[in-house]
Amino acid sequence: MKKTMFLSAFLLPVTLSSHAADRDINELSKPIVTYTIVVNKHADALNLNETQRQQLKEWLATSPPQRMALEDKAVELRAQMRVMIANGDDVAKRKQLAKKIGQTEEKLIQARSNCADHWREVLTPEQFAQMLVLSKPAAP
Protein backbone atom coordinates (compact mmCIF):
# COMPACT_ATOMS: atom_id res chain seq x y z
CA MET A 1 0.00 0.00 0.00
CA LYS A 2 2.79 2.44 0.93
CA LYS A 3 4.59 1.61 -2.31
CA THR A 4 1.43 2.43 -4.32
CA MET A 5 0.89 5.70 -2.45
CA PHE A 6 4.54 6.67 -2.96
CA LEU A 7 4.35 5.85 -6.66
CA SER A 8 1.09 7.80 -7.02
CA ALA A 9 2.57 10.79 -5.21
CA PHE A 10 5.52 10.69 -7.61
CA LEU A 11 3.59 10.12 -10.85
CA LEU A 12 0.81 12.64 -10.31
CA PRO A 13 3.07 15.72 -10.43
CA VAL A 14 4.94 14.26 -13.42
CA THR A 15 1.66 13.63 -15.23
CA LEU A 16 0.31 17.07 -14.40
CA SER A 17 3.50 18.84 -15.40
CA SER A 18 3.72 17.01 -18.72
CA HIS A 19 0.08 17.87 -19.43
CA ALA A 20 0.69 21.52 -18.53
CA ALA A 21 3.64 21.63 -20.92
CA ASP A 22 1.30 20.58 -23.77
CA ARG A 23 -1.08 23.49 -23.42
CA ASP A 24 -0.90 27.24 -23.40
CA ILE A 25 -2.72 28.67 -20.38
CA ASN A 26 -3.03 32.01 -22.20
CA GLU A 27 -4.79 30.48 -25.19
CA LEU A 28 -7.95 32.51 -24.61
CA SER A 29 -6.34 35.92 -24.57
CA LYS A 30 -3.54 35.72 -27.11
CA PRO A 31 -5.46 36.02 -30.38
CA ILE A 32 -7.78 38.69 -29.06
CA VAL A 33 -5.28 40.74 -27.11
CA THR A 34 -3.09 40.90 -30.21
CA TYR A 35 -5.84 42.54 -32.27
CA THR A 36 -5.06 45.99 -30.93
CA ILE A 37 -1.34 45.43 -31.33
CA VAL A 38 -1.83 44.31 -34.93
CA VAL A 39 -4.08 47.24 -35.79
CA ASN A 40 -1.55 49.64 -34.26
CA LYS A 41 1.44 48.02 -35.96
CA HIS A 42 -0.24 47.71 -39.36
CA ALA A 43 -2.29 50.92 -39.43
CA ASP A 44 -0.80 51.87 -42.80
CA ALA A 45 -1.21 48.40 -44.33
CA LEU A 46 -4.83 48.36 -43.13
CA ASN A 47 -5.31 51.81 -44.71
CA LEU A 48 -6.83 53.29 -41.56
CA ASN A 49 -8.50 56.63 -42.18
CA GLU A 50 -8.06 59.58 -39.82
CA THR A 51 -11.19 58.73 -37.80
CA GLN A 52 -10.00 55.14 -37.36
CA ARG A 53 -6.54 56.34 -36.35
CA GLN A 54 -8.08 58.60 -33.72
CA GLN A 55 -10.21 55.71 -32.43
CA LEU A 56 -7.06 53.57 -32.27
CA LYS A 57 -5.26 56.25 -30.27
CA GLU A 58 -8.16 56.56 -27.82
CA TRP A 59 -8.48 52.77 -27.50
CA LEU A 60 -4.75 52.39 -26.79
CA ALA A 61 -4.99 55.01 -24.05
CA THR A 62 -7.86 53.32 -22.22
CA SER A 63 -8.52 49.68 -23.04
CA PRO A 64 -5.16 47.91 -22.58
CA PRO A 65 -4.52 49.53 -19.17
CA GLN A 66 -7.99 48.48 -17.99
CA ARG A 67 -7.46 44.91 -19.24
CA MET A 68 -4.01 44.71 -17.67
CA ALA A 69 -5.42 45.90 -14.33
CA LEU A 70 -7.99 43.08 -14.48
CA GLU A 71 -5.25 40.60 -15.32
CA ASP A 72 -3.19 41.83 -12.37
CA LYS A 73 -6.23 41.47 -10.10
CA ALA A 74 -6.85 37.91 -11.32
CA VAL A 75 -3.21 36.97 -10.67
CA GLU A 76 -3.37 38.57 -7.20
CA LEU A 77 -6.56 36.73 -6.27
CA ARG A 78 -5.19 33.40 -7.47
CA ALA A 79 -2.05 33.95 -5.38
CA GLN A 80 -4.27 34.63 -2.35
CA MET A 81 -6.14 31.40 -3.06
CA ARG A 82 -2.90 29.39 -3.22
CA VAL A 83 -1.91 30.77 0.20
CA MET A 84 -5.34 30.04 1.65
CA ILE A 85 -5.25 26.48 0.34
CA ALA A 86 -1.71 25.91 1.63
CA ASN A 87 -2.67 27.32 5.03
CA GLY A 88 -5.82 25.22 5.23
CA ASP A 89 -7.98 28.31 5.67
CA ASP A 90 -11.70 28.00 6.21
CA VAL A 91 -13.47 26.38 3.24
CA ALA A 92 -16.25 28.98 3.29
CA LYS A 93 -13.67 31.77 2.95
CA ARG A 94 -12.01 29.92 0.07
CA LYS A 95 -15.38 29.55 -1.64
CA GLN A 96 -15.95 33.30 -1.29
CA LEU A 97 -12.57 33.98 -2.82
CA ALA A 98 -13.23 31.46 -5.60
CA LYS A 99 -16.42 33.32 -6.44
CA LYS A 100 -14.49 36.60 -6.57
CA ILE A 101 -11.90 34.98 -8.85
CA GLY A 102 -14.68 33.79 -11.12
CA GLN A 103 -16.21 37.26 -11.29
CA THR A 104 -12.83 38.79 -12.11
CA GLU A 105 -12.19 36.18 -14.81
CA GLU A 106 -15.64 36.87 -16.27
CA LYS A 107 -14.85 40.59 -16.45
CA LEU A 108 -11.56 39.77 -18.13
CA ILE A 109 -13.20 37.55 -20.73
CA GLN A 110 -15.77 40.25 -21.43
CA ALA A 111 -13.03 42.87 -21.80
CA ARG A 112 -11.32 40.66 -24.36
CA SER A 113 -14.61 40.05 -26.14
CA ASN A 114 -15.31 43.79 -26.17
CA CYS A 115 -11.92 44.32 -27.81
CA ALA A 116 -12.87 42.12 -30.76
CA ASP A 117 -16.28 43.78 -31.00
CA HIS A 118 -14.64 47.21 -30.92
CA TRP A 119 -12.43 46.41 -33.91
CA ARG A 120 -15.39 44.93 -35.80
CA GLU A 121 -17.14 48.28 -35.36
CA VAL A 122 -14.14 50.50 -36.15
CA LEU A 123 -12.73 48.59 -39.10
CA THR A 124 -14.46 47.79 -42.35
CA PRO A 125 -15.23 44.10 -42.90
CA GLU A 126 -12.29 43.94 -45.31
CA GLN A 127 -9.92 45.60 -42.83
CA PHE A 128 -11.09 43.30 -40.05
CA ALA A 129 -10.51 40.23 -42.24
CA GLN A 130 -7.03 41.52 -43.12
CA MET A 131 -6.32 42.19 -39.42
CA LEU A 132 -7.27 38.58 -38.62
CA VAL A 133 -4.79 37.34 -41.23
CA LEU A 134 -2.08 39.65 -39.85
CA SER A 135 -2.77 38.51 -36.28
CA LYS A 136 -2.03 34.84 -37.01
CA PRO A 137 1.48 33.74 -36.10
CA ALA A 138 3.77 32.91 -38.99
CA ALA A 139 4.03 29.21 -39.74
CA PRO A 140 7.29 27.61 -38.56
C-alpha positions in Angstrom: 0.0 0.0 0.0 2.8 2.4 0.9 4.6 1.6 -2.3 1.4 2.4 -4.3 0.9 5.7 -2.5 4.5 6.7 -3.0 4.3 5.9 -6.7 1.1 7.8 -7.0 2.6 10.8 -5.2 5.5 10.7 -7.6 3.6 10.1 -10.8 0.8 12.6 -10.3 3.1 15.7 -10.4 4.9 14.3 -13.4 1.7 13.6 -15.2 0.3 17.1 -14.4 3.5 18.8 -15.4 3.7 17.0 -18.7 0.1 17.9 -19.4 0.7 21.5 -18.5 3.6 21.6 -20.9 1.3 20.6 -23.8 -1.1 23.5 -23.4 -0.9 27.2 -23.4 -2.7 28.7 -20.4 -3.0 32.0 -22.2 -4.8 30.5 -25.2 -8.0 32.5 -24.6 -6.3 35.9 -24.6 -3.5 35.7 -27.1 -5.5 36.0 -30.4 -7.8 38.7 -29.1 -5.3 40.7 -27.1 -3.1 40.9 -30.2 -5.8 42.5 -32.3 -5.1 46.0 -30.9 -1.3 45.4 -31.3 -1.8 44.3 -34.9 -4.1 47.2 -35.8 -1.6 49.6 -34.3 1.4 48.0 -36.0 -0.2 47.7 -39.4 -2.3 50.9 -39.4 -0.8 51.9 -42.8 -1.2 48.4 -44.3 -4.8 48.4 -43.1 -5.3 51.8 -44.7 -6.8 53.3 -41.6 -8.5 56.6 -42.2 -8.1 59.6 -39.8 -11.2 58.7 -37.8 -10.0 55.1 -37.4 -6.5 56.3 -36.4 -8.1 58.6 -33.7 -10.2 55.7 -32.4 -7.1 53.6 -32.3 -5.3 56.3 -30.3 -8.2 56.6 -27.8 -8.5 52.8 -27.5 -4.8 52.4 -26.8 -5.0 55.0 -24.1 -7.9 53.3 -22.2 -8.5 49.7 -23.0 -5.2 47.9 -22.6 -4.5 49.5 -19.2 -8.0 48.5 -18.0 -7.5 44.9 -19.2 -4.0 44.7 -17.7 -5.4 45.9 -14.3 -8.0 43.1 -14.5 -5.2 40.6 -15.3 -3.2 41.8 -12.4 -6.2 41.5 -10.1 -6.9 37.9 -11.3 -3.2 37.0 -10.7 -3.4 38.6 -7.2 -6.6 36.7 -6.3 -5.2 33.4 -7.5 -2.1 34.0 -5.4 -4.3 34.6 -2.3 -6.1 31.4 -3.1 -2.9 29.4 -3.2 -1.9 30.8 0.2 -5.3 30.0 1.7 -5.2 26.5 0.3 -1.7 25.9 1.6 -2.7 27.3 5.0 -5.8 25.2 5.2 -8.0 28.3 5.7 -11.7 28.0 6.2 -13.5 26.4 3.2 -16.3 29.0 3.3 -13.7 31.8 2.9 -12.0 29.9 0.1 -15.4 29.6 -1.6 -15.9 33.3 -1.3 -12.6 34.0 -2.8 -13.2 31.5 -5.6 -16.4 33.3 -6.4 -14.5 36.6 -6.6 -11.9 35.0 -8.8 -14.7 33.8 -11.1 -16.2 37.3 -11.3 -12.8 38.8 -12.1 -12.2 36.2 -14.8 -15.6 36.9 -16.3 -14.9 40.6 -16.5 -11.6 39.8 -18.1 -13.2 37.5 -20.7 -15.8 40.3 -21.4 -13.0 42.9 -21.8 -11.3 40.7 -24.4 -14.6 40.1 -26.1 -15.3 43.8 -26.2 -11.9 44.3 -27.8 -12.9 42.1 -30.8 -16.3 43.8 -31.0 -14.6 47.2 -30.9 -12.4 46.4 -33.9 -15.4 44.9 -35.8 -17.1 48.3 -35.4 -14.1 50.5 -36.2 -12.7 48.6 -39.1 -14.5 47.8 -42.3 -15.2 44.1 -42.9 -12.3 43.9 -45.3 -9.9 45.6 -42.8 -11.1 43.3 -40.1 -10.5 40.2 -42.2 -7.0 41.5 -43.1 -6.3 42.2 -39.4 -7.3 38.6 -38.6 -4.8 37.3 -41.2 -2.1 39.7 -39.9 -2.8 38.5 -36.3 -2.0 34.8 -37.0 1.5 33.7 -36.1 3.8 32.9 -39.0 4.0 29.2 -39.7 7.3 27.6 -38.6 
